[in-house]
Amino acid sequence: MVDVGGKDATARTAIAEAIVRMRPDVRNRLVEGDLPKGDAAALVRVAAIQGAKRTPDLVPLCHPIALDALSVHVEPTDDGVRIVVEAGVTARTGVEMEAMTGAAVGALTLYDMVKGLDRHAEIASVRLLEKRGGRSGVWRRD
């Protein structure tokens, strides 16, 4: 692991997203809460939170940090669903991996919930959108 012992603890945030594409009729059933496995949006939120909290167990060499805040939004799009995870912490290291892991685990959970209805469903992307704090300051994806 990288030695962060000499760094100051500062407020840090990160926002990540995952995009899950699916047929419009499946997306509509998801929005209506009419999937065979139940309320997908609620389960995706819980899964994303669990994933973010377990990041150091899943990503080798990732520092364990105590998250101060975590929010998850599940938003329908024209061709599927967008999962947005925002993580916050006051620590010596960033929180990007927690935000991205949360988004990825949320996307995997959503895929699991719709795969029986749409074999062509896919996780199209998981990416960092923004980070704040630490030496590098603010970074935003263009």
PAZAPA-4460 file (N, C-alpha, C; in steps of 0.05 Angstrom, whole numbers, plus 32768, in hexadecimal, padded with zeros to 4 digits):
% residues 142
    n_x    n_y    n_z   ca_x   ca_y   ca_z    c_x    c_y    c_z   seq   type   mol
   8011   7FE8   8000   8000   8000   8000   8012   8019   8000     1      M     A
   8007   802E   7FF5   8015   8047   7FF5   8014   8053   8011     2      V     A
   802A   805E   801B   802B   806A   8036   801E   8085   8035     3      D     A
   8007   8088   8043   7FF9   80A2   8044   7FFC   80AE   8060     4      V     A
   800D   80A2   8071   800F   80AB   808D   8018   80C7   8090     5      G     A
   8027   80D2   807D   8031   80EE   8080   801E   8102   8074     6      G     A
   8008   80F9   8068   7FF4   810C   805C   7FE1   8116   8071     7      K     A
   7FD6   812D   806D   7FC1   8138   807F   7FA6   812C   8077     8      D     A
   7F96   8128   808B   7F7A   811F   8086   7F6B   8138   807D     9      A     A
   7F5F   8136   8066   7F4F   814B   805B   7F34   8140   8051    10      T     A
   7F21   8153   804D   7F07   814B   8042   7F0A   8143   8025    11      A     A
   7F00   812D   801E   7F02   8123   8002   7EE7   8117   7FF9    12      R     A
   7EE1   811B   7FE0   7EC9   8110   7FD5   7ECF   8105   7FB9    13      T     A
   7EBF   80F2   7FB0   7EC1   80E7   7F95   7EA5   80E0   7F8C    14      A     A
   7EA1   80E3   7F72   7E87   80DC   7F65   7E8E   80C9   7F4E    15      I     A
   7E80   80B3   7F4D   7E84   809F   7F38   7E69   8097   7F2D    16      A     A
   7E69   808D   7F15   7E50   8083   7F09   7E55   8068   7EFB    17      E     A
   7E3F   805A   7EF9   7E3E   8041   7EEA   7E26   8043   7ED8    18      A     A
   7E29   803A   7EBF   7E13   803A   7EAC   7E0C   801D   7EA6    19      I     A
   7DF2   8017   7EA8   7DE9   7FFC   7EA2   7DD4   7FFF   7E8B    20      V     A
   7DDA   7FF3   7E75   7DC7   7FF5   7E5E   7DB5   7FDD   7E5D    21      R     A
   7D9C   7FE3   7E55   7D88   7FCD   7E53   7D72   7FD7   7E41    22      M     A
   7D61   7FC4   7E39   7D4A   7FCB   7E28   7D38   7FDE   7E36    23      R     A
   7D2B   7FF0   7E27   7D19   8003   7E34   7D02   7FF7   7E44    24      P     A
   7CF7   7FE0   7E3B   7CE1   7FD4   7E4A   7CEB   7FCA   7E65    25      D     A
   7D04   7FC0   7E66   7D0F   7FB6   7E80   7D14   7FCE   7E92    26      V     A
   7D1F   7FE4   7E86   7D24   7FFC   7E96   7D09   8006   7EA2    27      R     A
   7CF4   8006   7E91   7CDA   800F   7E9B   7CD0   7FFE   7EB2    28      N     A
   7CD4   7FE4   7EB0   7CCB   7FD2   7EC6   7CDB   7FD8   7EDF    29      R     A
   7CF5   7FDE   7EDC   7D06   7FE5   7EF3   7CFB   7FFE   7F00    30      L     A
   7CF6   8012   7EF0   7CEB   802C   7EFB   7CD1   8028   7F09    31      V     A
   7CC0   8016   7EFF   7CA6   8011   7F0A   7CA8   7FFE   7F22    32      E     A
   7CBF   7FF3   7F28   7CC2   7FE1   7F3E   7CB6   7FC5   7F38    33      G     A
   7CB6   7FBE   7F1F   7CA8   7FA5   7F16   7CBC   7F90   7F0C    34      D     A
   7CD4   7F8E   7F18   7CE6   7F79   7F10   7CE1   7F60   7F21    35      L     A
   7CE6   7F48   7F15   7CE1   7F30   7F24   7CF0   7F2E   7F3F    36      P     A
   7D08   7F3A   7F40   7D18   7F39   7F59   7D12   7F50   7F6C    37      K     A
   7CFF   7F62   7F65   7CF7   7F77   7F77   7D00   7F93   7F70    38      G     A
   7D02   7FA3   7F84   7D09   7FC0   7F81   7D27   7FC3   7F7C    39      D     A
   7D2D   7FC5   7F62   7D49   7FC6   7F5A   7D57   7FDF   7F64    40      A     A
   7D4A   7FF6   7F63   7D58   800F   7F6C   7D60   800D   7F89    41      A     A
   7D4F   8003   7F9A   7D55   8001   7FB7   7D6C   7FEE   7FBB    42      A     A
   7D6B   7FD7   7FAD   7D80   7FC3   7FB1   7D9B   7FCD   7FA6    43      L     A
   7D9A   7FDB   7F8F   7DB3   7FE7   7F84   7DBF   7FFA   7F97    44      V     A
   7DAF   800B   7FA4   7DBA   801E   7FB8   7DC8   8010   7FCF    45      R     A
   7DBB   7FFB   7FDA   7DC7   7FEC   7FF0   7DE1   7FDE   7FE6    46      V     A
   7DE0   7FD2   7FCF   7DF8   7FC4   7FC4   7E0F   7FD8   7FC0    47      A     A
   7E09   7FEF   7FB6   7E1E   8003   7FB1   7E2B   800C   7FCC    48      A     A
   7E1A   8010   7FE0   7E25   8017   7FFA   7E36   8001   8005    49      I     A
   7E2D   7FE8   8004   7E3D   7FD1   800D   7E57   7FCF   7FFE    50      Q     A
   7E56   7FD2   7FE4   7E6E   7FD1   7FD4   7E82   7FE6   7FDB    51      G     A
   7E79   7FFE   7FDE   7E8B   8014   7FE6   7E98   800F   8001    52      A     A
   7E89   8005   8014   7E94   7FFF   802E   7EA7   7FE8   802E    53      K     A
   7EA5   7FD6   801B   7EB7   7FBF   801A   7ECE   7FC2   8006    54      R     A
   7ED2   7FDA   7FFC   7EE7   7FDF   7FE8   7F02   7FD4   7FEF    55      T     A
   7F0D   7FD8   8007   7F27   7FCE   800D   7F28   7FAF   800E    56      P     A
   7F11   7FA2   8011   7F10   7F85   8010   7F11   7F7B   7FF3    57      D     A
   7F09   7F8C   7FE0   7F07   7F84   7FC4   7F1E   7F8D   7FB3    58      L     A
   7F2A   7FA4   7FBA   7F3E   7FB0   7FA9   7F59   7FAE   7FB8    59      V     A
   7F6B   7F9E   7FAE   7F85   7F9B   7FBC   7F94   7FB6   7FBF    60      P     A
   7FA0   7FBA   7FD6   7FB0   7FD1   7FDC   7FA0   7FEB   7FE0    61      L     A
   7F86   7FE9   7FE1   7F75   8000   7FE6   7F73   8004   8005    62      C     A
   7F79   801D   800D   7F78   8023   802A   7F5C   8021   8035    63      H     A
   7F58   8014   804C   7F3D   8015   8059   7F38   8031   8064    64      P     A
   7F22   803C   805E   7F1A   8056   8069   7EFE   8055   8073    65      I     A
   7EF8   8065   8087   7EDD   8066   8092   7ECE   807C   8083    66      A     A
   7EBB   8074   8073   7EAB   8087   8063   7E9B   8098   8075    67      L     A
   7E9B   80B2   806F   7E8A   80C5   807E   7E6E   80C8   8071    68      D     A
   7E6D   80C5   8057   7E54   80C9   8049   7E54   80B8   802F    69      A     A
   7E3D   80AF   8027   7E3A   80A0   800E   7E1E   80A3   8005    70      L     A
   7E1B   80AC   7FEC   7E00   80AE   7FE0   7E00   809F   7FC6    71      S     A
   7DE9   8094   7FC0   7DE5   8084   7FA7   7DCB   808C   7F9A    72      V     A
   7DCD   8093   7F80   7DB6   809B   7F71   7DB3   8088   7F59    73      H     A
   7D9B   807E   7F55   7D95   806C   7F3E   7D82   807C   7F2C    74      V     A
   7D8D   8082   7F14   7D7E   8094   7F01   7D79   8086   7EE7    75      E     A
   7D5F   8084   7EDE   7D5A   8079   7EC4   7D65   808B   7EAE    76      P     A
   7D6F   807E   7E98   7D78   808D   7E81   7D69   8082   7E69    77      T     A
   7D6E   808D   7E51   7D60   8084   7E39   7D66   8067   7E33    78      D     A
   7D7E   805E   7E39   7D86   8042   7E32   7D8D   8031   7E4A    79      D     A
   7D83   8039   7E62   7D89   8028   7E79   7D88   8038   7E93    80      G     A
   7D9D   8035   7EA3   7D9D   8041   7EBE   7DB9   804C   7EC3    81      V     A
   7DBA   8062   7ED1   7DD4   806E   7EDA   7DD4   806D   7EF9    82      R     A
   7DE9   8062   7F03   7DED   8060   7F20   7E03   8073   7F28    83      I     A
   7DFD   8086   7F39   7E11   809B   7F42   7E16   8097   7F5F    84      V     A
   7E30   8095   7F66   7E38   8091   7F82   7E4A   80A8   7F89    85      V     A
   7E44   80B6   7FA0   7E55   80CB   7FAA   7E5E   80C2   7FC6    86      E     A
   7E79   80C2   7FCA   7E84   80BA   7FE3   7E94   80D1   7FEF    87      A     A
   7E93   80D3   800A   7EA1   80E8   8017   7EB0   80DE   8030    88      G     A
   7EC7   80EA   8036   7ED7   80E1   804C   7EEA   80F7   8055    89      V     A
   7EF2   80F7   806D   7F08   8108   8076   7F1E   80F4   807C    90      T     A
   7F33   80F4   806C   7F48   80DF   806E   7F62   80E9   8061    91      A     A
   7F76   80D7   8062   7F90   80DD   8055   7F91   80D3   8038    92      R     A
   7F7D   80C6   802F   7F7C   80BB   8014   7F61   80BF   8008    93      T     A
   7F5F   80BE   7FEE   7F47   80C4   7FE0   7F32   80AE   7FE2    94      G     A
   7F1A   80B4   7FD8   7F03   80A3   7FDB   7EF8   809A   7FBF    95      V     A
   7F09   809D   7FAA   7F01   8097   7F8F   7EFA   8079   7F8C    96      E     A
   7F0B   8068   7F98   7F07   804B   7F95   7EED   8042   7FA2    97      M     A
   7EE5   804F   7FB8   7ECC   8048   7FC5   7EB4   8050   7FB4    98      E     A
   7EB6   8068   7FA8   7EA0   8071   7F97   7E9D   805E   7F7E    99      A     A
   7EB4   8058   7F72   7EB3   8047   7F5A   7EAB   802A   7F60   100      M     A
   7EB5   8020   7F77   7EAD   8005   7F7F   7E8F   8004   7F85   101      T     A
   7E85   8018   7F92   7E68   8019   7F97   7E58   8019   7F7E   102      G     A
   7E60   802A   7F6A   7E52   802B   7F51   7E54   8010   7F42   103      A     A
   7E6B   8003   7F43   7E6E   7FE9   7F35   7E5D   7FD4   7F42   104      A     A
   7E5C   7FD2   7F5D   7E4C   7FBE   7F6A   7E2F   7FC3   7F66   105      V     A
   7E27   7FDD   7F66   7E0B   7FE3   7F60   7E04   7FDA   7F44   106      G     A
   7E16   7FDF   7F30   7E11   7FD6   7F15   7E0F   7FB8   7F12   107      A     A
   7E20   7FAA   7F20   7E1F   7F8C   7F1F   7E05   7F82   7F2B   108      L     A
   7DFC   7F8F   7F40   7DE2   7F87   7F4D   7DCB   7F8C   7F3A   109      T     A
   7DCC   7FA3   7F2D   7DB6   7FAA   7F1A   7DB7   7F96   7F02   110      L     A
   7DCE   7F90   7EF8   7DD0   7F7C   7EE2   7DC4   7F62   7EEB   111      Y     A
   7DCA   7F59   7F03   7DC0   7F40   7F0E   7DA1   7F41   7F0F   112      D     A
   7D96   7F58   7F14   7D79   7F5A   7F17   7D6A   7F5A   7EFC   113      M     A
   7D78   7F62   7EE6   7D6A   7F64   7ECC   7D73   7F50   7EB8   114      V     A
   7D88   7F41   7EBE   7D93   7F2E   7EAA   7D7F   7F19   7EA0   115      K     A
   7D6D   7F11   7EB1   7D59   7EFE   7EA9   7D44   7F09   7E95   116      G     A
   7D41   7F23   7E95   7D2E   7F31   7E83   7D3C   7F3B   7E6A   117      L     A
   7D56   7F41   7E6C   7D64   7F4C   7E55   7D80   7F41   7E55   118      D     A
   7D84   7F2D   7E45   7D9F   7F21   7E42   7DB3   7F33   7E36   119      R     A
   7DAA   7F49   7E29   7DBD   7F5C   7E1D   7DC4   7F73   7E30   120      H     A
   7DB9   7F73   7E48   7DC0   7F88   7E5B   7DDE   7F88   7E5F   121      A     A
   7DE9   7F9F   7E63   7E06   7FA1   7E66   7E0E   7FB8   7E79   122      E     A
   7E24   7FB4   7E87   7E31   7FC9   7E96   7E43   7FD7   7E82   123      I     A
   7E3B   7FF0   7E7A   7E4A   7FFE   7E65   7E62   800C   7E6F   124      A     A
   7E61   8017   7E88   7E79   8025   7E92   7E77   8028   7EB0   125      S     A
   7E8E   802B   7EBC   7E91   8033   7ED8   7EA8   8047   7ED7   126      V     A
   7EA2   805F   7EE1   7EB8   8073   7EDF   7EB5   8089   7EF4   127      R     A
   7ECC   8095   7EFA   7ECD   80AB   7F0D   7EC4   80C4   7EFE   128      L     A
   7EB3   80D4   7F0B   7EA9   80ED   7EFF   7EB7   8105   7F0B   129      L     A
   7EBC   8104   7F26   7EC8   811B   7F33   7ED5   8112   7F4D   130      E     A
   7EEA   8120   7F55   7EF6   811C   7F6F   7EFF   8137   7F7A   131      K     A
   7EFE   813A   7F94   7F05   8153   7FA2   7F16   814C   7FBB   132      R     A
   7F29   815D   7FC0   7F38   815A   7FD9   7F54   8150   7FD4   133      G     A
   7F65   8151   7FE9   7F80   8148   7FE6   7F91   815C   7FD7   134      G     A
   7FAA   8153   7FD1   7FBD   8164   7FC3   7FB4   816C   7FA7   135      R     A
   7FA6   815A   7F9A   7FA0   8160   7F7E   7F87   8171   7F7A   136      S     A
   7F79   8177   7F90   7F62   8189   7F8F   7F4A   817D   7F81   137      G     A
   7F3F   818C   7F6E   7F27   8184   7F60   7F2D   8179   7F44   138      V     A
   7F21   8162   7F3E   7F23   8157   7F23   7F07   8150   7F1A   139      W     A
   7F00   8157   7F01   7EE6   8150   7EF5   7EEA   8144   7EDA   140      R     A
   7EDB   8130   7ED4   7EDB   8124   7EB9   7ECE   8138   7EA6   141      R     A
   7EDA   813C   7E8F   7ECE   814F   7E7B   7EB5   8144   7E6E   142      D     A
***
